Amino acid sequence: MAENEDGQEKTEEPTPKRLQDAKKKGQIARSRELNTLAVTLLGGIALVAMSGSMGRDLSGIMSDNFVIPRGEIFDPMAMIRRLVGSMQDALLMLAPFFAIVVAVAVLSSVALGGVAFSGEALTPKLSKLNPLKGLKKLFSLKGLIELAKALAKFVLIGGATALLLWLAMDSFISLSGMALEPAILELANLIGWGFVLISTTLILVAAVDVPFQLWDHKRQLKMTRQEVREEMKDTEGRPEVRGRIRQLQREMASRRMMEEVPKADVIVTNPTHYAVALKYNQNRMAAPMVVAKGTELVAANIRRVAKEHEVPVLESPALARAIYFHTELGEPIPAGLYLAVAKVLAYVFQLRAHLPGQGKPPQPPGELEIPDELRVPE
């Protein structure tokens, strides 16, 4: 079982953050055997597909250079011009083949682990020059796997090459009796199919190497339980920090709520355990809205602020509990409470319109009817 420097076993699967950080550092799963297989196999197929045109172009280059006009024999620069021209023709002939091989090499290298650009992976590290670490890697499980792959490739490729040469010996010998152009075409065809057949032997190596590289990559990124806990703390924040943030959020929400109390039309209380502040603007609101609510200490603060700003306070335990439990801040009251709240607001508006010394002040509404589905027991 893998262990870290503290001796703890790495038993936990890597987290998404761990995988993302590893990718940023260039630590992704790569299979050189898959890359080698793709380049040789598809390169061989491309060589076979283009053998006809490449053979004709090569035959033309050879024909042009083996026929030298008499006037060029006495020109010292003629052979150099011919060499340069032949090299240009050869490069143009091979350009499509090279383009296919390069494209296959790039795509196969990113097929397993995806695309990852990391400057950190290119940074020189003196630790890589440590001979002791090199010996440790040499005799590690990965080193043994690499040795087994190298031996397997030697046996497979060597055996396939020897078998192919033995089976195609007559075809190679027969080239000497053929004309130049057919011989070149046949040689290109033999070489191309030879590449294809030899590269197919690497399928066995790649079939073993790809799962191993995926397994080894995940094994190296495994984490201890302590590392998982530390990462969760760093990602989500430490518990004490999260608690402090929540406390500050509650305080800010409470301050904002208390700022709405002076703007309320009435405060309905329990009278001590619950308090809700209602506001109604018939031009802007379809129904009265709850702008503040709370229990115990918060309810006491609501009553205190209301008293300081001369906001009417009405004791109605059943209505206060119904509004508190069935309405959130900033929401209108339920339709079932319209009648009860309308009586409360009518009393408040009459109270505002009453002038001291002119008759008796309005009497608070009596017991308010609360629908059974909205009634909250004490």
C-alpha positions in Angstrom: 0.0 0.0 0.0 1.4 3.4 -0.9 2.4 5.7 1.9 3.3 9.3 2.3 6.2 10.8 4.2 4.2 10.7 7.4 3.7 6.9 7.1 0.0 7.2 6.5 -1.5 4.9 3.9 -2.9 6.5 0.7 -6.2 4.7 0.6 -8.5 7.5 -0.7 -9.3 8.1 -4.4 -7.9 11.4 -5.7 -10.4 14.3 -5.5 -11.4 16.3 -8.5 -9.2 19.2 -7.2 -6.2 16.8 -6.8 -6.7 15.6 -10.4 -7.0 19.2 -11.7 -3.9 20.4 -9.8 -2.0 17.4 -11.2 -3.0 18.3 -14.7 -1.9 21.9 -14.2 1.5 20.5 -13.2 1.7 18.3 -16.3 1.1 15.1 -14.3 -1.3 13.2 -16.6 -1.5 9.6 -17.8 0.7 9.0 -20.9 1.4 5.8 -22.8 4.5 5.9 -25.0 3.5 2.4 -26.3 0.2 3.8 -27.5 2.0 6.6 -29.3 4.5 4.2 -30.9 1.8 1.9 -32.0 -0.3 4.7 -33.6 2.7 6.3 -35.4 4.1 3.0 -36.8 0.7 1.5 -37.7 -0.9 4.5 -39.3 2.4 5.6 -40.7 2.7 2.2 -42.4 -0.9 2.4 -43.7 -0.2 5.9 -45.1 3.0 4.6 -46.7 1.1 1.8 -48.4 -1.7 4.2 -49.5 0.8 6.7 -51.0 3.3 4.1 -52.3 2.1 4.4 -55.9 2.5 8.2 -56.1 5.7 8.2 -54.0 7.1 5.4 -56.2 6.4 7.4 -59.4 7.9 10.6 -58.0 11.0 8.8 -56.8 11.4 7.1 -60.1 11.1 10.5 -61.9 13.7 12.0 -59.6 16.1 9.1 -60.3 15.5 9.2 -64.0 16.1 12.9 -64.2 19.4 12.6 -62.3 20.7 9.7 -64.2 20.3 11.5 -67.5 22.7 14.5 -67.7 22.7 16.7 -70.7 26.1 17.2 -72.3 26.1 20.9 -71.6 25.9 20.3 -67.8 28.9 18.0 -67.8 31.3 21.0 -68.1 29.4 23.2 -65.6 30.9 22.9 -62.0 27.7 24.1 -60.4 25.3 21.8 -62.3 25.5 18.9 -59.8 24.9 21.2 -56.9 21.8 22.6 -58.6 20.6 19.1 -59.4 21.2 18.0 -55.8 19.2 21.0 -54.4 16.4 20.4 -56.9 16.2 16.7 -56.1 16.1 17.5 -52.3 13.3 19.9 -52.9 11.3 17.4 -54.9 11.9 14.7 -52.3 10.7 17.0 -49.5 7.6 17.8 -51.4 7.0 14.2 -52.1 7.4 13.2 -48.5 5.5 16.3 -47.0 2.0 14.6 -46.9 3.5 11.5 -45.3 5.3 13.6 -42.7 2.2 15.7 -42.0 0.2 12.5 -41.3 2.8 11.1 -39.0 3.1 14.3 -37.1 -0.7 14.6 -36.7 -1.0 11.0 -35.5 1.9 11.5 -33.1 0.2 14.6 -31.5 -3.3 13.1 -31.4 -2.1 9.8 -29.9 -0.1 11.5 -27.2 -3.1 13.4 -26.0 -5.7 10.6 -26.5 -5.1 9.1 -23.0 -4.7 12.0 -20.7 -5.9 15.0 -22.7 -4.2 18.2 -23.5 -2.1 19.8 -20.8 0.4 22.7 -21.1 2.5 23.2 -18.0 5.5 25.4 -17.6 6.2 23.7 -14.2 6.8 20.4 -16.0 9.6 22.1 -18.0 11.3 23.6 -15.0 14.6 21.9 -14.3 14.7 20.1 -11.0 17.9 19.1 -9.3 16.2 16.2 -7.5 15.9 14.5 -10.8 19.7 14.2 -10.9 19.8 12.3 -7.7 21.4 8.9 -8.5 19.7 7.2 -5.5 16.3 8.2 -6.7 17.2 6.9 -10.2 18.2 3.5 -8.7 15.0 3.4 -6.7 12.9 4.0 -9.8 15.0 1.4 -11.7 14.1 -1.3 -9.2 10.6 -0.2 -8.6 7.4 -1.8 -9.9 7.3 0.8 -12.8 10.9 0.0 -13.6 10.2 -3.7 -13.8 7.2 -3.0 -16.0 9.3 -0.9 -18.4 11.9 -3.6 -18.6 9.2 -6.2 -19.3 7.8 -4.0 -22.1 11.3 -3.5 -23.6 11.9 -7.2 -23.7 8.4 -7.9 -25.1 9.0 -5.3 -27.9 12.4 -6.8 -28.7 10.9 -10.3 -29.0 7.8 -9.3 -30.9 9.3 -6.9 -33.3 12.4 -9.0 -33.8 10.4 -12.1 -34.3 7.9 -10.4 -36.7 10.7 -8.8 -38.7 12.6 -12.1 -39.1 9.4 -13.9 -40.1 8.4 -11.2 -42.6 11.9 -11.3 -44.2 11.8 -15.0 -44.4 8.3 -15.1 -46.0 9.0 -12.2 -48.4 12.6 -13.2 -49.3 11.5 -14.3 -52.8 9.7 -11.0 -53.4 12.8 -9.0 -52.5 15.0 -11.2 -54.7 12.6 -10.8 -57.6 13.1 -7.0 -57.5 16.5 -7.4 -59.2 14.9 -8.8 -62.3 12.3 -6.0 -62.7 12.4 -2.7 -64.5 13.3 0.4 -62.4 9.8 1.9 -62.0 7.9 -1.3 -61.3 10.7 -2.4 -58.9 10.5 0.9 -57.0 6.7 0.6 -56.7 7.0 -3.0 -55.5 9.7 -2.1 -53.0 7.6 0.8 -51.5 4.6 -1.6 -51.3 6.7 -4.3 -49.5 8.2 -1.8 -47.1 4.8 -0.3 -46.3 3.1 -3.6 -45.6 6.1 -4.6 -43.6 5.6 -1.6 -41.4 2.0 -2.4 -41.0 2.5 -6.0 -40.1 5.4 -5.3 -37.7 3.5 -2.5 -35.9 0.5 -4.8 -35.3 2.6 -6.7 -32.9 2.8 -3.6 -30.7 -1.0 -3.9 -30.1 -0.2 -6.5 -27.4 2.2 -4.2 -25.7 -0.1 -1.2 -25.9 -3.1 -3.3 -24.6 -1.1 -4.0 -21.4 0.6 -0.5 -21.1 -2.5 1.7 -21.4 -4.4 0.1 -18.4 -1.2 0.1 -16.4 -0.5 3.8 -17.0 -4.1 4.7 -16.0 -3.8 2.6 -12.9 -0.4 3.9 -12.0 -1.4 7.5 -12.5 -4.3 7.2 -10.2 -2.2 5.3 -7.7 0.4 8.1 -7.6 -2.4 10.6 -6.9 -4.1 8.7 -4.2 -4.5 10.6 -0.9 -4.5 9.9 2.8 -7.6 10.6 4.8 -5.7 13.5 6.4 -4.9 15.0 3.0 -8.6 14.7 2.0 -9.7 16.5 5.2 -7.1 19.3 4.7 -8.2 19.8 1.1 -11.8 20.0 2.2 -10.8 22.6 4.7 -8.9 24.6 2.2 -11.7 24.3 -0.4 -14.7 24.9 1.7 -13.1 26.8 4.5 -12.3 25.8 8.0 -15.3 25.2 10.3 -14.5 28.1 12.5 -14.1 30.4 9.5 -17.4 29.2 8.0 -19.1 29.7 11.4 -17.8 33.2 11.6 -18.9 34.0 8.1 -22.4 32.7 8.8 -22.5 34.7 12.0 -21.6 37.9 10.1 -24.2 37.1 7.4 -26.9 36.7 10.1 -25.8 40.0 11.7 -25.9 41.8 8.4 -29.3 40.3 7.6 -30.6 41.3 11.1 -29.3 44.9 10.6 -31.0 45.2 7.3 -34.2 43.8 8.8 -34.1 46.2 11.7 -33.7 49.1 9.2 -37.1 48.1 7.8 -39.0 48.2 11.2 -39.3 52.0 11.3 -41.0 51.9 7.8 -43.6 49.3 9.0 -47.2 50.2 9.5 -47.8 47.9 12.5 -46.0 45.3 14.7 -48.0 42.3 15.7 -46.7 40.5 18.8 -47.3 37.4 20.9 -46.7 39.6 23.0 -43.2 38.5 24.1 -42.1 35.4 22.1 -43.0 36.5 18.6 -43.0 39.8 16.7 -43.8 40.5 13.0 -43.6 43.8 11.2 -46.2 44.4 8.4 -46.1 47.1 5.7 -48.8 47.8 3.2 -48.9 50.3 0.3 -52.1 49.9 -1.7 -50.5 51.6 -4.8 -47.5 49.2 -4.9 -48.5 46.0 -3.1 -51.3 43.5 -3.8 -51.2 42.4 -0.1 -49.5 43.4 3.1 -45.9 42.3 3.3 -43.7 41.0 6.1 -40.6 43.3 6.4 -39.3 41.9 9.7 -39.9 39.0 12.1 -38.2 37.3 15.0 -38.6 35.5 18.3 -37.3 36.1 21.8 -34.4 38.6 21.7 -35.0 39.5 18.0 -38.7 40.1 18.8 -37.7 42.3 21.8 -35.4 44.4 19.5 -38.2 44.8 17.0 -40.5 46.0 19.7 -37.8 48.4 21.0 -37.1 49.9 17.6 -40.9 50.2 16.9 -41.3 52.1 20.2 -38.4 54.4 19.4 -40.0 55.3 16.0 -43.6 55.3 17.2 -44.7 52.4 15.1 -48.0 50.9 16.5 -47.7 47.6 18.3 -50.7 45.3 18.6 -50.9 42.2 20.7 -52.5 39.3 18.8 -50.8 36.0 19.7 -52.6 33.8 17.2 -52.1 36.2 14.3 -48.4 36.8 15.2 -47.7 33.0 15.3 -49.6 32.4 12.0 -47.8 35.1 10.2 -44.4 34.1 11.6 -44.6 30.4 10.6 -46.3 30.8 7.3 -44.6 33.9 5.7 -41.0 34.6 4.9 -39.3 38.0 4.9 -40.2 40.1 1.9 -43.3 37.9 1.1 -47.0 38.9 1.2 -49.1 37.3 3.9 -51.2 34.2 3.0 -54.7 34.9 1.5 -56.3 33.2 4.5 -55.0 36.0 6.8 -56.3 38.9 4.6 -59.4 39.5 6.7 -57.6 39.5 10.1 -54.8 41.7 8.8 -57.3 44.1 7.2 -58.9 44.6 10.6 -55.5 45.3 12.1 -54.5 47.8 9.4 -58.0 49.5 9.6 -57.3 50.0 13.3 -53.8 51.4 12.6 -55.1 53.8 10.0 -57.9 55.0 12.3 -55.3 55.5 15.0 -53.2 57.7 12.8 -56.2 59.7 11.8 -57.4 60.3 15.3 -56.4 63.6 16.9 -55.7 63.8 20.6 -58.6 65.5 22.5 -61.2 64.9 19.7 -63.4 62.0 20.9 -62.4 58.6 22.0 -59.5 56.9 20.3 -60.3 53.8 18.2 -60.5 50.5 20.0 -58.1 47.6 19.0 -59.8 44.8 17.2 -61.1 42.0 19.3 -60.2 38.3 18.8 -59.2 37.8 15.2 -60.3 34.8 13.2 -57.4 32.6 12.0 -58.2 29.7 9.6 -57.6 26.3 11.0 -55.0 25.4 8.4 -52.9 28.5 9.4 -53.5 28.4 13.1 -50.3 27.5 15.1 -50.8 26.0 18.6 -49.0 27.7 21.5 
